Each structure stands twice: as C-alpha cells, then as structure tokens.
Amino acid sequence: MKNEKKLSVVVPTYNEAGNVEVLAQKIGEALKGIDYDIFFIDDSTDETPEILEALSKKDPHVHYEHRVNEKGLATAVIKGFEIADGDFLACMDADLQHPPEILRPMYAALRSGADICVPSRLIKGGSDGGLNLYRKFVSGTARWMGKILLPCLKKISDPTSGLFMFRKEMLKDADLRPIGWKIMIEVLAMTDYSLVVEIPYSFQDRNSGDSKLSKDATLQYIKQLFGLMKRAKKHEKVLVTRWSPEFTEKMVEKYV
C-alpha cells in the first residue's frame, strides 16, 4: 500500500474473558492488508489476563498490559496511547458493541486527510439498535450535556460513544487528565486538529459479559465535563464532515 500508515488499536478491558479472542480475530479480519497491532490494557479480576497472555503468544499483532494498582477506562486508554507505536491510534470497547469492521473505513478516513474519524450512530446509515431504552436515554442525556458545556462537541453528532481514530501526533503536548469513561471528549477538547470525519455505524448487542455503566461513572462524567470547561481549547476553525454509506465505500476502495 502506497504511503502506508501503521494503525494501533487500543482496547481497555475489565473482565472481558468471553470477548477478547473473538475481538482480536475480527479486528484481524477487518484490517487484512493493513499494518496494525492491538494493545489490550487490562484491569480484570477474572481470567482475562491469562487469555490475553495466551493470545499474545500465538498472535504477533496482540500485545497486552495487565494493571494491578490502577483502574479506570480512561487512564487505561491513555496508557495504551503512550505505549502504542502506530501512526494512527484507535480506541474501541472490548464487548463487540463497537463492530471491528468499522476500523477499515475509519482508517480510510485518516488516509484521506482527516485528523480524527468519529463513527456515528446518529447520521444516515447509522443505528443505536444495540441499546435498550434506558441506555438510549442515558446516552442521549450525556451527549446533550456535553454539547451544551463544551463548544468543541456541538458540531459532532455522536461525541460520547468512545469509538474513534486519530493521528498520534495530535497527542504531542496535549494536557489530558482523563477520569471515568469518556476518553473521546478529552481528546476532542484538549488536542489540536482541523478536520473531523464522521462515518455511519450500527451499535451492536453486547457479545458477552455485563455492562460497566454505573452511578459512579455518571458522576465522573459530570466532573470531567466541568473540568474541561476550564481547560478546553477553542477549536474555532474545525471542519466536521459526514460521509454517507455510499461515499464511505468509495473512500475505502480508494484509500485502503
């Protein structure tokens, strides 16, 4: 591939023993022909570390780090960003609600010139069908709060899903202080970029395990928003563009 860029996929895990092998396999299928690796940052108390150890020995694309004295999705993702060596960095959940197949068009978006690609459930061709009514309400409320309190999120249709890809160079000198779960809004608020591409995707049902949504996570999100209000960059000249399903397919054919 001409001017190939390496992609590092960062996946935070907490008790995802039933998902990590399937996820690694599906990521490999989605990124066939692309130089990639996967960094699992693991805080698990179940057998997930043992599964990741075995997986890393048989699949050279898979790396993992098990943390003992530190917890939290956002800090896990930042740790992954620090140790990953890809030109492009992606973040996705381990439970397969973020479909691995979306990584390929995300990669195409960055190859086409985007600084960040944010898949969206809320634009033409997207769906949040993997959420029940309660989760849809919680997700919508979080999205609404973020857009009101942080101007950098207003033009982005789906800024709180946690699924995104961006150029690693954007992290240089970025003042990231993540807490809780919403790492993407931290990156959107605290890094420099000029072009965001949104592509449609369908949120899936959880493959295995339990949801990690909790009251503490909600309180941490509110605290994070108010902290970012004081620190967030202006982002006055950022262009946000949305790709249709048809255009997304064309761009994958052109750039991947």
Backbone as CSV, one residue per row, in Angstrom:
resi,resn,N_x,N_y,N_z,CA_x,CA_y,CA_z,C_x,C_y,C_z
1,MET,0.847,-1.198,0.000,0.000,0.000,0.000,0.884,1.251,0.000
2,LYS,0.645,2.173,-0.894,1.453,3.369,-1.003,1.281,4.266,0.223
3,ASN,2.439,4.743,0.749,2.414,5.633,1.925,1.623,5.007,3.079
4,GLU,1.861,3.720,3.305,1.115,3.009,4.344,1.383,3.594,5.716
5,LYS,0.356,3.655,6.523,0.457,4.115,7.899,0.086,2.972,8.838
6,LYS,0.836,2.841,9.911,0.534,1.789,10.873,-0.591,2.223,11.796
7,LEU,-1.479,1.280,12.111,-2.607,1.534,12.999,-2.438,0.733,14.287
8,SER,-2.581,1.403,15.422,-2.612,0.729,16.715,-4.011,0.869,17.302
9,VAL,-4.618,-0.266,17.632,-5.955,-0.287,18.208,-5.828,-0.520,19.715
10,VAL,-6.308,0.430,20.498,-6.224,0.343,21.953,-7.581,-0.091,22.497
11,VAL,-7.556,-1.165,23.305,-8.791,-1.733,23.842,-8.658,-1.883,25.357
12,PRO,-9.386,-1.078,26.148,-9.384,-1.276,27.597,-10.262,-2.467,27.960
13,THR,-9.818,-3.297,28.891,-10.599,-4.478,29.253,-10.752,-4.595,30.762
14,TYR,-11.950,-4.967,31.158,-12.235,-5.298,32.550,-13.207,-6.474,32.563
15,ASN,-12.684,-7.641,32.879,-13.488,-8.876,32.929,-14.213,-9.135,31.611
16,GLU,-13.435,-9.250,30.555,-13.965,-9.490,29.208,-13.443,-10.819,28.663
17,ALA,-13.377,-11.842,29.525,-12.819,-13.128,29.127,-13.562,-13.745,27.946
18,GLY,-14.852,-13.505,27.852,-15.642,-14.087,26.778,-15.565,-13.342,25.463
19,ASN,-14.824,-12.217,25.433,-14.835,-11.359,24.250,-13.489,-11.172,23.553
20,VAL,-12.382,-11.223,24.297,-11.121,-10.740,23.737,-10.627,-11.580,22.556
21,GLU,-10.795,-12.899,22.607,-10.335,-13.718,21.490,-11.147,-13.443,20.228
22,VAL,-12.458,-13.349,20.394,-13.319,-13.065,19.248,-12.995,-11.684,18.672
23,LEU,-12.789,-10.713,19.561,-12.481,-9.359,19.110,-11.176,-9.327,18.324
24,ALA,-10.128,-9.955,18.842,-8.836,-9.961,18.148,-8.964,-10.601,16.767
25,GLN,-9.723,-11.671,16.680,-9.923,-12.342,15.390,-10.647,-11.427,14.405
26,LYS,-11.708,-10.777,14.877,-12.494,-9.914,13.996,-11.714,-8.669,13.573
27,ILE,-10.889,-8.132,14.470,-10.046,-6.991,14.101,-9.074,-7.413,13.005
28,GLY,-8.489,-8.599,13.155,-7.575,-9.090,12.134,-8.239,-9.245,10.782
29,GLU,-9.463,-9.740,10.776,-10.203,-9.893,9.519,-10.521,-8.530,8.907
30,ALA,-10.887,-7.568,9.771,-11.257,-6.238,9.274,-10.065,-5.481,8.708
31,LEU,-8.865,-5.734,9.252,-7.681,-4.959,8.880,-6.727,-5.741,7.992
32,LYS,-7.234,-6.737,7.308,-6.402,-7.521,6.395,-5.724,-6.613,5.378
33,GLY,-4.401,-6.745,5.244,-3.651,-5.918,4.311,-3.153,-4.614,4.895
34,ILE,-3.522,-4.317,6.152,-3.112,-3.087,6.841,-2.117,-3.453,7.933
35,ASP,-1.086,-2.643,8.091,-0.118,-2.830,9.173,-0.774,-2.380,10.483
36,TYR,-0.999,-3.317,11.391,-1.725,-2.971,12.605,-1.226,-3.784,13.790
37,ASP,-1.536,-3.314,14.990,-1.408,-4.113,16.195,-2.525,-3.722,17.159
38,ILE,-2.715,-4.564,18.161,-3.756,-4.344,19.171,-3.099,-4.287,20.538
39,PHE,-3.453,-3.272,21.326,-2.950,-3.144,22.686,-4.130,-3.252,23.654
40,PHE,-4.221,-4.374,24.336,-5.212,-4.545,25.383,-4.619,-4.029,26.694
41,ILE,-5.290,-3.071,27.319,-4.876,-2.583,28.630,-5.905,-3.097,29.622
42,ASP,-5.456,-3.988,30.500,-6.372,-4.838,31.246,-6.349,-4.573,32.750
43,ASP,-7.535,-4.399,33.324,-7.698,-4.224,34.774,-8.503,-5.371,35.384
44,SER,-8.560,-6.506,34.717,-9.503,-7.558,35.067,-9.168,-8.284,36.370
45,THR,-10.235,-8.837,36.956,-10.103,-9.699,38.128,-10.532,-11.132,37.805
46,ASP,-10.885,-11.401,36.552,-11.252,-12.753,36.133,-10.084,-13.362,35.361
47,GLU,-10.342,-14.284,34.475,-9.276,-14.968,33.744,-8.851,-14.238,32.472
48,THR,-9.324,-13.020,32.260,-8.944,-12.266,31.059,-7.433,-12.158,30.875
49,PRO,-6.623,-11.855,31.922,-5.167,-11.755,31.713,-4.547,-13.034,31.171
50,GLU,-5.000,-14.183,31.658,-4.467,-15.459,31.173,-4.819,-15.684,29.707
51,ILE,-6.021,-15.307,29.333,-6.437,-15.436,27.940,-5.612,-14.508,27.048
52,LEU,-5.386,-13.289,27.512,-4.589,-12.336,26.735,-3.140,-12.790,26.617
53,GLU,-2.602,-13.392,27.673,-1.239,-13.914,27.626,-1.120,-14.984,26.552
54,ALA,-2.058,-15.910,26.554,-2.036,-16.973,25.543,-2.244,-16.406,24.138
55,LEU,-3.138,-15.437,24.034,-3.430,-14.834,22.734,-2.206,-14.101,22.184
56,SER,-1.474,-13.394,23.055,-0.294,-12.643,22.620,0.825,-13.562,22.144
57,LYS,0.843,-14.795,22.638,1.881,-15.739,22.233,1.610,-16.342,20.859
58,LYS,0.348,-16.449,20.488,0.033,-17.058,19.196,-0.290,-16.042,18.099
59,ASP,-0.550,-14.800,18.490,-0.866,-13.761,17.505,0.095,-12.596,17.681
60,PRO,1.036,-12.394,16.751,2.037,-11.325,16.892,1.459,-9.918,16.867
61,HIS,0.211,-9.789,16.446,-0.425,-8.474,16.425,-0.923,-8.055,17.818
62,VAL,-1.024,-8.998,18.727,-1.658,-8.745,20.022,-0.610,-8.474,21.111
63,HIS,-0.817,-7.380,21.827,0.000,-7.025,22.985,-0.956,-6.707,24.138
64,TYR,-0.485,-6.899,25.357,-1.346,-6.543,26.479,-0.523,-6.120,27.676
65,GLU,-1.136,-5.341,28.524,-0.541,-4.962,29.805,-1.614,-5.090,30.873
66,HIS,-1.327,-5.874,31.886,-2.268,-6.044,32.997,-1.876,-5.102,34.125
67,ARG,-2.793,-4.229,34.517,-2.531,-3.271,35.587,-3.089,-3.815,36.901
68,VAL,-2.321,-3.644,37.960,-2.723,-4.162,39.266,-3.163,-3.055,40.203
69,ASN,-2.443,-1.956,40.221,-2.696,-0.896,41.198,-3.386,0.318,40.604
70,GLU,-3.927,0.173,39.403,-4.609,1.294,38.757,-5.843,0.771,38.042
71,LYS,-6.919,1.545,38.109,-8.175,1.147,37.480,-8.747,2.321,36.692
72,GLY,-9.671,2.005,35.778,-10.396,3.046,35.064,-10.176,2.994,33.573
73,LEU,-11.276,3.108,32.824,-11.202,3.006,31.372,-10.352,4.108,30.765
74,ALA,-10.571,5.351,31.171,-9.884,6.472,30.533,-8.378,6.396,30.737
75,THR,-7.937,6.105,31.963,-6.491,6.003,32.207,-5.897,4.798,31.488
76,ALA,-6.681,3.733,31.336,-6.208,2.569,30.586,-5.964,2.939,29.126
77,VAL,-6.886,3.692,28.543,-6.738,4.097,27.152,-5.518,4.994,26.977
78,ILE,-5.327,5.941,27.891,-4.157,6.819,27.814,-2.871,5.995,27.898
79,LYS,-2.858,5.002,28.777,-1.688,4.120,28.863,-1.450,3.437,27.525
80,GLY,-2.509,2.960,26.900,-2.375,2.333,25.591,-1.838,3.297,24.549
81,PHE,-2.329,4.530,24.556,-1.837,5.538,23.623,-0.340,5.779,23.818
82,GLU,0.109,5.739,25.059,1.516,6.007,25.363,2.442,4.917,24.833
83,ILE,2.005,3.663,24.922,2.898,2.573,24.529,2.706,2.141,23.077
84,ALA,1.604,2.516,22.460,1.353,2.144,21.060,2.283,2.919,20.136
85,ASP,2.694,2.282,19.040,3.633,2.925,18.125,3.047,3.208,16.752
86,GLY,1.737,3.115,16.612,1.114,3.374,15.323,1.111,4.850,14.950
87,ASP,1.070,5.115,13.642,0.883,6.493,13.172,-0.532,6.960,13.476
88,PHE,-1.486,6.025,13.376,-2.882,6.273,13.725,-3.213,5.460,14.975
89,LEU,-4.020,6.050,15.865,-4.458,5.369,17.075,-5.978,5.264,17.067
90,ALA,-6.490,4.087,17.401,-7.932,3.894,17.518,-8.263,3.420,18.920
91,CYS,-9.455,3.752,19.377,-9.955,3.282,20.662,-11.318,2.648,20.432
92,MET,-11.527,1.463,21.013,-12.823,0.810,20.897,-13.053,-0.068,22.120
93,ASP,-14.322,-0.386,22.377,-14.684,-1.242,23.503,-14.387,-2.700,23.187
94,ALA,-14.282,-3.509,24.245,-13.945,-4.920,24.083,-15.162,-5.818,23.890
95,ASP,-16.356,-5.284,24.086,-17.546,-6.137,24.139,-18.213,-6.376,22.790
96,LEU,-17.583,-5.874,21.718,-18.076,-6.039,20.344,-19.316,-5.212,20.040
97,GLN,-19.692,-4.300,20.940,-20.758,-3.361,20.588,-20.250,-2.339,19.580
98,HIS,-18.955,-2.091,19.590,-18.303,-1.353,18.514,-17.837,-2.383,17.494
99,PRO,-18.457,-2.483,16.330,-18.115,-3.539,15.369,-16.714,-3.344,14.799
100,PRO,-15.851,-4.347,14.887,-14.484,-4.214,14.367,-14.426,-3.841,12.890
101,GLU,-15.450,-4.206,12.126,-15.461,-3.907,10.685,-15.372,-2.406,10.404
102,ILE,-15.763,-1.584,11.367,-15.757,-0.135,11.156,-14.339,0.430,11.124
103,LEU,-13.355,-0.342,11.607,-11.975,0.151,11.635,-11.437,0.426,10.234
104,ARG,-11.866,-0.364,9.278,-11.338,-0.195,7.915,-11.766,1.153,7.308
105,PRO,-13.044,1.520,7.328,-13.406,2.856,6.829,-12.850,3.988,7.699
106,MET,-12.668,3.763,8.987,-12.029,4.781,9.828,-10.605,5.045,9.355
107,TYR,-9.902,3.963,9.061,-8.532,4.069,8.544,-8.524,4.826,7.213
108,ALA,-9.503,4.524,6.359,-9.595,5.223,5.076,-9.818,6.714,5.276
109,ALA,-10.610,7.074,6.286,-10.871,8.488,6.550,-9.591,9.233,6.914
110,LEU,-8.747,8.612,7.731,-7.489,9.260,8.083,-6.521,9.284,6.907
111,ARG,-6.514,8.206,6.119,-5.663,8.196,4.925,-6.083,9.287,3.945
112,SER,-7.363,9.647,3.951,-7.854,10.672,3.029,-7.543,12.086,3.503
113,GLY,-7.048,12.225,4.740,-6.668,13.547,5.231,-7.310,13.990,6.522
114,ALA,-8.259,13.218,7.047,-8.893,13.590,8.312,-7.889,13.503,9.463
115,ASP,-8.072,14.359,10.457,-7.278,14.270,11.678,-7.914,13.278,12.658
116,ILE,-9.241,13.274,12.706,-9.985,12.379,13.586,-11.152,11.792,12.801
117,CYS,-11.424,10.513,13.013,-12.640,9.897,12.490,-13.501,9.469,13.672
118,VAL,-14.754,9.923,13.667,-15.708,9.596,14.725,-16.898,8.882,14.100
119,PRO,-16.975,7.563,14.195,-18.167,6.858,13.722,-19.402,7.308,14.501
120,SER,-20.515,7.405,13.826,-21.728,7.922,14.451,-22.904,6.976,14.248
121,ARG,-23.664,6.793,15.327,-24.911,6.032,15.279,-26.061,6.891,14.783
122,LEU,-25.828,8.206,14.679,-26.926,9.158,14.558,-26.995,9.862,13.218
123,ILE,-26.168,9.445,12.259,-26.243,10.027,10.924,-26.799,8.967,9.964
124,LYS,-27.073,9.361,8.732,-27.641,8.451,7.747,-26.798,7.189,7.631
125,GLY,-27.461,6.034,7.783,-26.764,4.760,7.714,-26.344,4.215,9.052
126,GLY,-26.461,5.022,10.129,-26.084,4.593,11.468,-27.285,4.112,12.267
127,SER,-27.015,3.429,13.388,-28.092,2.909,14.228,-27.577,2.686,15.646
128,ASP,-28.412,2.986,16.634,-28.082,2.676,18.025,-28.941,1.518,18.526
129,GLY,-29.263,0.595,17.622,-30.144,-0.524,17.937,-29.627,-1.451,19.014
130,GLY,-28.311,-1.404,19.319,-27.770,-2.247,20.360,-28.014,-1.738,21.763
131,LEU,-28.711,-0.594,21.889,-29.012,-0.019,23.204,-30.477,-0.235,23.555
132,ASN,-30.748,-0.570,24.809,-32.130,-0.608,25.264,-32.605,0.816,25.552
133,LEU,-33.887,0.983,25.882,-34.452,2.323,26.055,-33.755,3.102,27.159
134,TYR,-33.431,2.430,28.262,-32.753,3.116,29.365,-31.373,3.599,28.936
135,ARG,-30.601,2.727,28.256,-29.269,3.119,27.805,-29.343,4.231,26.760
136,LYS,-30.387,4.206,25.917,-30.550,5.287,24.946,-30.786,6.613,25.652
137,PHE,-31.584,6.572,26.726,-31.855,7.792,27.491,-30.575,8.307,28.141
138,VAL,-29.819,7.419,28.764,-28.572,7.820,29.425,-27.581,8.368,28.404
139,SER,-27.446,7.661,27.272,-26.522,8.100,26.233,-26.927,9.451,25.667
140,GLY,-28.225,9.633,25.417,-28.701,10.904,24.881,-28.500,12.052,25.851
141,THR,-28.720,11.795,27.137,-28.518,12.824,28.152,-27.049,13.228,28.239
142,ALA,-26.162,12.239,28.221,-24.726,12.525,28.268,-24.299,13.337,27.054
143,ARG,-24.814,12.985,25.891,-24.489,13.694,24.662,-24.983,15.144,24.742
144,TRP,-26.205,15.320,25.225,-26.799,16.654,25.345,-25.990,17.526,26.311
145,MET,-25.605,16.977,27.442,-24.811,17.727,28.415,-23.469,18.144,27.830
146,GLY,-22.812,17.205,27.130,-21.517,17.512,26.543,-21.590,18.625,25.519
147,LYS,-22.601,18.591,24.675,-22.732,19.613,23.640,-23.032,20.999,24.224
148,ILE,-23.760,21.040,25.323,-24.073,22.318,25.962,-22.847,22.919,26.643
149,LEU,-22.094,22.069,27.330,-20.989,22.571,28.147,-19.681,22.730,27.384
150,LEU,-19.491,21.986,26.296,-18.225,22.044,25.550,-18.497,22.404,24.087
151,PRO,-18.172,23.602,23.671,-18.415,24.032,22.289,-17.787,23.122,21.244
152,CYS,-16.661,22.493,21.566,-15.987,21.648,20.578,-16.800,20.420,20.204
153,LEU,-17.819,20.086,20.987,-18.641,18.907,20.706,-19.904,19.232,19.921
154,LYS,-20.235,20.501,19.758,-21.531,20.883,19.200,-21.757,20.381,17.776
155,LYS,-20.706,20.401,16.946,-20.863,20.006,15.547,-20.773,18.495,15.348
156,ILE,-20.379,17.762,16.377,-20.162,16.323,16.253,-21.410,15.599,16.730
157,SER,-21.961,14.749,15.899,-23.267,14.159,16.199,-23.218,13.135,17.326
158,ASP,-22.106,12.417,17.464,-22.054,11.296,18.416,-20.720,11.317,19.183
159,PRO,-20.506,12.331,20.048,-19.190,12.530,20.654,-18.916,11.702,21.905
160,THR,-19.873,10.908,22.366,-19.691,10.222,23.649,-19.637,8.701,23.542
161,SER,-19.526,8.165,22.329,-19.576,6.702,22.174,-18.281,6.018,22.589
162,GLY,-17.164,6.712,22.497,-15.885,6.112,22.851,-15.200,5.384,21.715
163,LEU,-15.766,5.441,20.516,-15.187,4.814,19.333,-14.628,5.904,18.430
164,PHE,-13.305,5.909,18.223,-12.698,6.964,17.407,-11.292,6.562,16.986
165,MET,-10.776,7.260,15.986,-9.419,7.064,15.477,-8.832,8.424,15.166
166,PHE,-7.539,8.608,15.435,-6.920,9.913,15.215,-5.419,9.747,14.975
167,ARG,-4.793,10.840,14.560,-3.354,10.833,14.301,-2.595,10.954,15.621
168,LYS,-1.638,10.066,15.835,-0.924,10.056,17.112,-0.224,11.374,17.384
169,GLU,0.229,12.050,16.335,0.947,13.318,16.511,0.105,14.361,17.246
170,MET,-1.214,14.197,17.262,-2.077,15.145,17.963,-1.869,15.122,19.478
171,LEU,-1.298,14.042,19.993,-1.114,13.937,21.440,0.068,14.753,21.954
172,LYS,0.909,15.227,21.044,2.071,15.999,21.466,1.629,17.246,22.231
173,ASP,2.107,17.357,23.463,1.818,18.493,24.347,0.341,18.587,24.764
174,ALA,-0.448,17.550,24.536,-1.858,17.580,24.944,-1.976,17.368,26.456
175,ASP,-2.749,18.196,27.096,-2.928,18.146,28.551,-4.131,17.257,28.886
176,LEU,-3.924,15.952,28.797,-5.009,15.009,29.045,-5.033,14.619,30.524
177,ARG,-6.203,14.783,31.144,-6.371,14.413,32.552,-7.665,13.601,32.689
178,PRO,-7.711,12.444,32.074,-8.974,11.704,31.999,-9.405,11.097,33.325
179,ILE,-10.693,11.103,33.546,-11.293,10.364,34.654,-12.498,9.612,34.095
180,GLY,-12.875,8.533,34.752,-14.098,7.842,34.339,-13.974,7.131,33.015
181,TRP,-14.957,7.389,32.116,-15.158,6.565,30.938,-15.041,7.296,29.606
182,LYS,-15.296,8.580,29.576,-15.435,9.281,28.300,-14.110,9.867,27.833
183,ILE,-13.272,9.014,27.308,-11.954,9.450,26.867,-12.018,10.263,25.575
184,MET,-12.983,9.988,24.706,-13.019,10.694,23.432,-13.251,12.191,23.617
185,ILE,-14.097,12.585,24.545,-14.324,14.023,24.714,-13.072,14.707,25.242
186,GLU,-12.251,13.978,25.988,-10.976,14.537,26.464,-10.059,14.829,25.286
187,VAL,-9.978,13.894,24.341,-9.150,14.091,23.157,-9.718,15.213,22.283
188,LEU,-11.023,15.231,22.102,-11.636,16.285,21.285,-11.454,17.665,21.895
189,ALA,-11.444,17.740,23.213,-11.338,19.028,23.886,-9.904,19.530,24.004
190,MET,-8.935,18.614,24.103,-7.599,19.022,24.512,-6.506,18.843,23.458
191,THR,-6.855,18.433,22.244,-5.854,18.309,21.192,-6.148,19.295,20.064
192,ASP,-5.146,19.504,19.200,-5.298,20.386,18.047,-5.597,19.571,16.793
193,TYR,-6.605,19.980,16.033,-6.979,19.303,14.797,-7.805,20.258,13.953
194,SER,-7.948,19.942,12.662,-8.702,20.835,11.780,-9.835,20.129,11.036
195,LEU,-9.741,18.801,10.857,-10.769,18.096,10.091,-11.235,16.840,10.828
196,VAL,-12.532,16.775,11.083,-13.169,15.600,11.676,-14.089,14.981,10.629
197,VAL,-13.959,13.680,10.409,-14.858,12.956,9.502,-15.742,12.032,10.326
198,GLU,-17.044,12.126,10.105,-17.989,11.198,10.723,-18.435,10.179,9.678
199,ILE,-18.462,8.915,10.078,-18.960,7.860,9.203,-20.038,7.084,9.956
200,PRO,-21.013,6.532,9.252,-22.100,5.818,9.947,-21.683,4.430,10.411
201,TYR,-22.235,4.015,11.558,-22.056,2.632,12.001,-23.246,2.220,12.843
202,SER,-23.420,0.912,12.977,-24.524,0.375,13.769,-23.987,-0.205,15.073
203,PHE,-24.434,0.352,16.185,-24.063,-0.137,17.510,-24.671,-1.520,17.714
204,GLN,-23.872,-2.461,18.229,-24.277,-3.858,18.297,-24.672,-4.279,19.714
205,ASP,-25.331,-5.413,19.814,-25.600,-6.017,21.119,-24.291,-6.517,21.722
206,ARG,-24.206,-6.466,23.043,-23.019,-6.962,23.739,-22.847,-8.456,23.464
207,ASN,-21.612,-8.861,23.143,-21.340,-10.261,22.835,-21.356,-11.133,24.082
208,SER,-20.708,-10.665,25.169,-20.598,-11.456,26.387,-20.291,-10.519,27.547
209,GLY,-20.664,-10.934,28.761,-20.353,-10.137,29.944,-21.425,-9.113,30.248
210,ASP,-21.130,-8.273,31.256,-22.098,-7.301,31.751,-21.662,-5.879,31.448
211,SER,-22.638,-4.977,31.334,-22.361,-3.571,31.140,-21.651,-3.000,32.362
212,LYS,-20.732,-2.034,32.122,-19.985,-1.411,33.219,-20.582,-0.068,33.631
213,LEU,-21.748,0.282,33.060,-22.383,1.546,33.398,-22.780,1.563,34.869
214,SER,-22.470,2.658,35.577,-22.774,2.748,36.998,-23.026,4.196,37.388
215,LYS,-23.535,4.373,38.588,-23.764,5.720,39.119,-22.457,6.483,39.238
216,ASP,-21.400,5.792,39.679,-20.096,6.446,39.804,-19.612,6.952,38.457
217,ALA,-19.827,6.171,37.400,-19.395,6.578,36.067,-20.113,7.854,35.633
218,THR,-21.394,7.980,35.975,-22.157,9.182,35.639,-21.606,10.398,36.363
219,LEU,-21.306,10.252,37.638,-20.755,11.359,38.422,-19.371,11.762,37.911
220,GLN,-18.568,10.779,37.521,-17.247,11.076,36.979,-17.359,11.845,35.667
221,TYR,-18.344,11.492,34.859,-18.545,12.185,33.589,-18.899,13.656,33.822
222,ILE,-19.775,13.909,34.763,-20.153,15.295,35.075,-18.937,16.078,35.572
223,LYS,-18.150,15.455,36.432,-16.933,16.106,36.934,-15.962,16.389,35.799
224,GLN,-15.839,15.440,34.889,-14.949,15.621,33.739,-15.396,16.793,32.875
225,LEU,-16.702,16.894,32.608,-17.214,17.990,31.780,-16.899,19.348,32.383
226,PHE,-17.141,19.497,33.655,-16.893,20.801,34.290,-15.403,21.119,34.334
227,GLY,-14.569,20.098,34.491,-13.136,20.333,34.441,-12.686,20.773,33.059
228,LEU,-13.249,20.159,32.012,-12.880,20.506,30.644,-13.387,21.883,30.244
229,MET,-14.456,22.342,30.849,-14.953,23.688,30.543,-13.881,24.743,30.788
230,LYS,-13.043,24.516,31.777,-11.997,25.473,32.139,-10.739,25.303,31.294
231,ARG,-10.534,24.097,30.735,-9.262,23.806,30.074,-9.356,23.654,28.563
232,ALA,-10.538,23.409,28.031,-10.680,23.033,26.630,-10.164,24.103,25.675
233,LYS,-9.575,23.658,24.562,-9.105,24.568,23.529,-10.291,25.119,22.735
234,LYS,-10.072,26.171,21.984,-11.169,26.881,21.311,-11.725,26.128,20.100
235,HIS,-10.874,25.578,19.248,-11.310,24.828,18.063,-12.285,25.620,17.196
236,GLU,-11.949,26.866,16.907,-12.858,27.738,16.162,-12.891,27.444,14.656
237,LYS,-11.840,26.814,14.102,-11.761,26.603,12.653,-11.827,25.126,12.271
238,VAL,-12.428,24.327,13.096,-12.535,22.894,12.813,-13.679,22.631,11.836
239,LEU,-13.394,21.811,10.822,-14.413,21.391,9.863,-14.856,19.971,10.213
240,VAL,-16.166,19.782,10.328,-16.734,18.450,10.564,-17.526,18.062,9.327
241,THR,-17.154,16.946,8.714,-17.851,16.493,7.511,-18.378,15.078,7.723
242,ARG,-19.532,14.770,7.134,-20.196,13.483,7.312,-20.224,12.725,5.993
243,TRP,-19.799,11.474,6.051,-19.818,10.622,4.871,-21.072,9.766,4.858
244,SER,-21.676,9.638,3.703,-22.801,8.719,3.533,-22.258,7.294,3.443
245,PRO,-23.119,6.293,3.608,-22.658,4.907,3.440,-22.030,4.659,2.068
246,GLU,-22.628,5.227,1.032,-22.124,5.021,-0.324,-20.745,5.671,-0.504
247,PHE,-20.604,6.891,0.000,-19.326,7.591,-0.129,-18.253,6.900,0.709
248,THR,-18.647,6.384,1.871,-17.699,5.657,2.711,-17.118,4.468,1.961
249,GLU,-17.961,3.712,1.271,-17.495,2.550,0.492,-16.504,2.982,-0.577
250,LYS,-16.794,4.075,-1.253,-15.898,4.566,-2.313,-14.537,4.953,-1.741
251,MET,-14.544,5.572,-0.554,-13.290,6.018,0.045,-12.466,4.828,0.541
252,VAL,-13.130,3.783,0.993,-12.404,2.568,1.389,-11.714,1.961,0.164
253,GLU,-12.425,1.899,-0.946,-11.838,1.354,-2.174,-10.638,2.190,-2.633
254,LYS,-10.711,3.484,-2.417,-9.653,4.377,-2.895,-8.422,4.368,-2.006
255,TYR,-8.628,4.312,-0.689,-7.520,4.549,0.235,-7.021,3.325,1.000
256,VAL,-7.713,2.202,0.892,-7.266,1.017,1.645,-6.935,-0.112,0.667
